[in-house]
Amino acid sequence: MKRIVVRLSRQVKRRFRRVVTQTRDAPLRTRYLIILHTAAGYSRRAIAEMLGCGEATVSRVRKRFAQEGEAGLQEHRGDNGQAKVTETYLLALLQAVSGSPTDYGYPRPTWTQELLVKVLAEQTGITISISRMCRILKALGVRRGMPKPIVGCPWSARARKRRLALIQRLEQTLPAQDVLVHEDEIDIHLNPKIGPDYMLKGQQKRVLTPGQNVKRYLAGALDVRTGRIVWVEGHRKRSALFIELLEKLVGIYRDKRRIHVVLDNYCIHTSQITQKAVEGFGGRIVLHFLPPYCPDDNKIERRVWRELHANVTRNHRCGTMEELMVQVRSYLRRRNVRAAAQQRRQAA
């Protein structure tokens, strides 16, 4: 194929380089670079490799430049009428992705790019290619991920908001002689929780599992003022484990008048044994129950247990439960040290 020769004056080269460094339009930058590299004597294949584009793109840009000069480097879609992807199209796309194909009359629970193209064409009258849809989704930050399974709260929205508002008001107006903690239990499995991780291309990491699972249970309480976590361990998740945590809280906060405990409605928190134990503390323990099935409103679940799984239990390589529990305790202790250091910095 005949080599195309482009000659640019020094002044034009400087202006082209200025456009390359200043423009935020990536395709425009590529077109200017194609002409600059052509003027430097590079072949079509070499330019395509350097810029990560196709050789056909290099040929097309060169041809336009030869025919129209610098004007040929500008976007030509303006001559095609109204742009295909409008703001209305993007808003309709975001609304569709936030819902389900069943909302649009299609008997399918999940989206595909092909179906999005079809539905958006029906909604807006604008038809685009699947590759274009892929680029738009990436630009909008739309990703494929695992949905989170939840159980709907049986309370009315009004009752749920009222209960959460009362707990939030208690935390904001908490007397200095009182303390408020968020309490929850966590299961520690010897069989690792499997989670995402970075891997080399063409390789998949393997996580060795012991086969026969072993469990331990932690009951923990997060101090909302200091960020300190208090926990106890057990082989069974029963009322005795929860009561042991309450006893430990009473011993640690012996100088506090009252300990407010925010917790869920799990059976060990409402059992008769627990109720008698709470009465035995002489009013020092006050339980505040969250609305049912609202784990995201429990701060220890959101801030501590998820981080514990991410830092210790997920994809772990411990061969025994004792080894795993050593890592669990070590992580929680380090977390308390960081929380105490942060408290000292805030007080200084």
C-alpha positions in Angstrom: 0.0 0.0 0.0 1.3 3.4 -0.9 2.6 5.4 2.0 0.8 8.7 2.6 3.0 11.7 3.1 1.8 14.6 5.3 3.9 17.8 5.6 3.3 20.2 8.4 5.0 23.4 9.1 6.6 24.0 12.5 3.9 26.4 13.5 1.1 23.9 12.6 2.9 21.1 14.5 3.0 23.3 17.6 -0.7 24.1 17.3 -1.6 20.5 16.8 0.5 19.5 19.9 -1.3 22.2 21.9 -4.7 20.7 20.9 -3.5 17.2 21.9 -2.4 18.4 25.4 -5.4 20.7 26.1 -8.4 18.9 24.7 -10.6 16.5 26.8 -12.1 14.9 23.7 -10.2 11.6 23.4 -11.3 10.8 19.8 -10.2 14.3 18.7 -6.9 13.9 20.4 -6.4 10.6 18.6 -7.1 12.2 15.2 -4.6 14.9 15.7 -2.0 12.4 16.9 -2.6 10.3 13.8 -1.7 13.3 11.6 1.3 14.3 13.7 2.7 10.7 13.6 2.0 10.6 9.8 4.0 13.8 9.4 6.8 12.2 11.4 7.0 9.3 8.8 5.4 6.5 10.8 3.4 3.8 8.9 -0.2 3.1 9.3 0.4 -0.1 11.2 2.9 1.6 13.6 0.5 4.5 14.3 -2.4 2.0 15.0 -0.2 0.1 17.5 1.0 3.3 19.2 -2.5 4.8 19.6 -4.4 1.6 20.2 -6.8 2.1 17.3 -7.5 0.2 14.1 -5.6 0.7 10.9 -8.9 1.5 9.2 -9.3 4.5 11.6 -5.8 5.7 10.6 -6.6 5.5 6.9 -9.9 7.3 7.3 -8.4 10.2 9.3 -5.6 10.5 6.8 -8.1 10.6 3.9 -10.2 13.2 5.5 -7.2 15.4 6.3 -6.0 15.1 2.7 -9.4 16.1 1.4 -10.5 18.8 3.9 -7.4 19.8 5.8 -7.7 20.4 9.6 -11.5 20.7 9.3 -11.5 17.0 8.4 -10.2 16.2 11.9 -13.3 17.7 13.6 -16.3 15.6 14.5 -18.6 15.0 11.5 -21.6 13.9 13.4 -23.0 17.4 13.5 -23.9 17.0 9.9 -26.1 14.0 10.7 -28.8 16.0 12.5 -29.7 15.5 16.2 -27.2 13.5 18.2 -28.5 10.0 18.9 -27.7 9.7 22.6 -29.5 12.6 24.3 -29.9 13.5 28.0 -33.4 12.1 27.8 -32.0 8.8 26.5 -29.5 8.6 29.4 -32.2 9.3 32.0 -34.4 6.6 30.5 -31.5 4.2 30.5 -30.7 4.9 34.2 -34.4 4.4 35.1 -34.5 1.1 33.2 -31.3 -0.2 34.8 -32.6 0.6 38.3 -35.7 -1.5 37.5 -36.3 -4.9 35.9 -37.2 -6.0 32.4 -40.5 -7.2 33.9 -41.4 -3.5 34.5 -41.4 -3.1 30.7 -43.4 -6.2 29.9 -40.5 -8.7 29.2 -40.6 -12.0 31.1 -36.9 -11.9 32.1 -35.6 -11.0 35.6 -32.2 -9.5 34.5 -31.0 -7.1 31.9 -28.8 -7.8 28.8 -27.3 -5.1 26.7 -29.3 -6.3 23.7 -32.5 -6.0 25.7 -31.6 -2.5 27.0 -31.0 -1.4 23.4 -34.5 -2.8 22.4 -36.3 -1.3 25.4 -34.7 2.1 25.1 -35.6 2.2 21.4 -39.2 1.6 22.3 -39.0 4.3 25.0 -37.1 7.0 23.2 -37.3 6.1 19.5 -33.4 6.1 19.4 -31.6 2.9 18.3 -27.9 2.4 19.0 -25.5 -0.5 18.6 -24.7 -2.9 21.4 -21.1 -1.8 21.4 -22.3 1.8 21.9 -24.5 0.7 24.7 -21.5 -1.0 26.4 -19.5 2.2 26.2 -22.4 4.3 27.6 -23.0 1.9 30.6 -19.3 2.1 31.4 -19.3 5.9 31.2 -22.3 6.1 33.5 -20.6 3.8 36.0 -23.2 1.0 35.6 -21.7 -2.4 36.5 -22.8 -6.0 36.7 -22.8 -7.1 40.3 -24.4 -9.5 42.8 -27.7 -8.3 44.1 -28.1 -8.2 47.9 -30.8 -10.5 49.2 -33.0 -8.9 51.9 -36.2 -9.6 53.8 -38.7 -6.8 53.8 -39.5 -5.2 57.1 -43.0 -6.1 58.1 -43.5 -2.7 59.8 -45.0 0.2 58.0 -42.6 2.8 56.6 -43.9 5.3 59.1 -43.3 3.0 62.1 -39.9 2.0 60.9 -38.8 5.6 60.5 -40.2 6.5 63.9 -38.2 3.8 65.7 -35.0 4.7 63.9 -35.5 8.4 64.6 -35.9 7.6 68.3 -32.6 5.6 68.4 -30.8 8.4 66.5 -32.2 11.0 68.9 -31.0 9.0 71.8 -27.5 8.8 70.4 -27.4 12.5 69.7 -28.7 13.5 73.2 -26.9 10.8 75.2 -26.0 12.0 78.7 -22.3 11.9 79.6 -22.9 9.3 82.3 -24.5 6.9 79.9 -23.1 4.8 77.1 -24.7 3.5 73.9 -23.5 0.4 72.0 -24.7 -1.4 68.9 -24.8 -5.2 69.5 -24.8 -8.1 67.1 -23.5 -11.6 66.7 -21.3 -13.0 63.9 -20.6 -16.6 62.7 -17.0 -17.5 62.1 -16.7 -20.5 59.7 -13.6 -22.6 59.1 -14.8 -23.1 55.6 -13.8 -19.7 54.0 -16.3 -17.2 52.8 -15.5 -16.8 49.1 -15.2 -13.2 47.8 -13.7 -11.3 44.8 -10.0 -10.8 44.5 -7.5 -9.6 41.8 -6.2 -12.4 39.6 -3.8 -12.6 36.6 -5.3 -12.9 33.2 -6.1 -16.5 32.4 -5.7 -17.7 36.0 -8.2 -18.3 38.7 -7.1 -18.4 42.4 -8.1 -21.3 44.5 -9.1 -21.3 48.1 -8.5 -24.6 50.0 -11.4 -25.6 52.2 -11.1 -28.1 55.0 -14.3 -29.9 53.9 -15.9 -30.4 57.3 -16.9 -27.0 58.6 -16.3 -25.8 62.2 -18.0 -22.7 63.6 -17.4 -20.2 66.4 -19.7 -17.4 67.4 -18.9 -13.8 68.5 -21.2 -11.5 70.3 -20.0 -7.9 70.0 -20.9 -4.4 71.0 -19.6 -1.2 69.3 -19.4 2.0 71.4 -20.7 4.8 69.2 -18.7 7.4 71.1 -15.2 5.8 71.1 -15.5 3.2 68.4 -14.3 0.5 70.8 -15.5 -3.0 70.2 -16.2 -5.4 73.1 -16.8 -9.0 72.3 -17.1 -12.5 73.8 -16.7 -15.9 72.1 -18.7 -19.1 72.2 -19.3 -22.5 70.6 -23.0 -21.9 70.4 -25.2 -18.9 69.6 -27.5 -19.0 72.6 -28.9 -16.6 75.2 -25.9 -17.4 77.5 -23.5 -15.9 74.9 -25.5 -12.7 74.8 -25.8 -12.5 78.6 -22.1 -13.0 78.9 -21.6 -10.0 76.7 -23.9 -7.9 78.8 -22.0 -8.9 82.0 -18.7 -7.9 80.3 -20.2 -4.5 79.3 -21.4 -3.9 82.9 -17.9 -4.7 84.2 -16.1 -2.5 81.6 -18.5 0.4 82.0 -18.9 0.2 85.8 -18.6 3.9 86.1 -21.5 4.5 83.8 -25.0 5.0 85.0 -26.8 3.2 82.2 -25.8 1.2 79.1 -28.1 1.5 76.1 -27.9 -1.5 73.8 -29.2 -1.2 70.2 -29.8 -4.6 68.8 -32.0 -6.7 66.4 -34.9 -9.0 67.3 -33.0 -12.3 67.3 -34.5 -14.9 69.6 -31.6 -14.9 72.1 -32.2 -11.2 72.7 -35.8 -11.7 73.7 -35.8 -15.0 75.5 -37.1 -15.4 79.0 -33.6 -16.1 80.3 -32.3 -12.9 78.7 -35.2 -10.9 80.1 -34.5 -12.1 83.7 -30.8 -11.4 83.2 -31.5 -7.8 82.1 -33.8 -7.3 85.1 -31.0 -8.6 87.3 -28.8 -5.7 86.3 -31.0 -3.3 88.1 -31.9 -1.0 85.3 -28.3 -0.5 84.2 -28.9 -2.3 80.8 -31.6 -0.8 78.5 -32.4 -2.7 75.3 -33.5 -0.7 72.2 -34.7 -3.0 69.4 -34.3 -2.1 65.8 -37.2 -2.7 63.3 -37.2 -6.3 62.0 -34.9 -7.1 59.1 -32.9 -3.8 59.1 -29.3 -5.0 59.4 -27.9 -1.9 57.6 -29.2 0.3 60.6 -27.0 -1.7 63.0 -23.6 0.1 63.0 -21.6 -2.9 64.2 -23.0 -5.0 61.3 -22.1 -2.3 58.8 -18.8 -1.0 60.2 -17.2 -4.0 62.0 -18.5 -7.4 60.9 -18.3 -6.6 57.2 -14.7 -5.3 57.7 -13.9 -8.4 59.7 -15.0 -10.7 56.9 -13.1 -8.6 54.3 -9.9 -8.5 56.3 -9.9 -12.0 57.9 -12.4 -14.6 57.0 -13.0 -14.1 53.3 -10.7 -16.5 51.2 -8.7 -17.2 54.4 -6.1 -20.0 54.3 -6.2 -21.1 58.0 -6.2 -24.9 58.4 -7.7 -24.9 61.9 -10.3 -22.9 63.8 -7.8 -22.0 66.5 -5.5 -20.4 63.9 -8.5 -18.5 62.4 -9.6 -17.2 65.8 -6.1 -16.0 66.5 -6.4 -13.8 63.4 -9.9 -12.7 64.3 -8.8 -11.6 67.8 -5.7 -9.9 66.4 -7.8 -7.9 63.9 -10.3 -6.7 66.6 -7.5 -5.7 69.0 -5.8 -3.7 66.3 -9.1 -2.0 65.5 -9.5 -1.0 69.1 -6.0 0.4 69.1 -6.7 2.5 66.1 -10.0 3.7 67.6 -8.3 4.7 70.8 -5.6 6.6 68.9 -8.2 8.5 66.9 -10.0 9.4 70.2 -6.7 10.9 71.6 -6.2 12.9 68.4 -9.7 14.3 68.6 -9.3 15.2 72.2 -5.9 16.9 71.7 
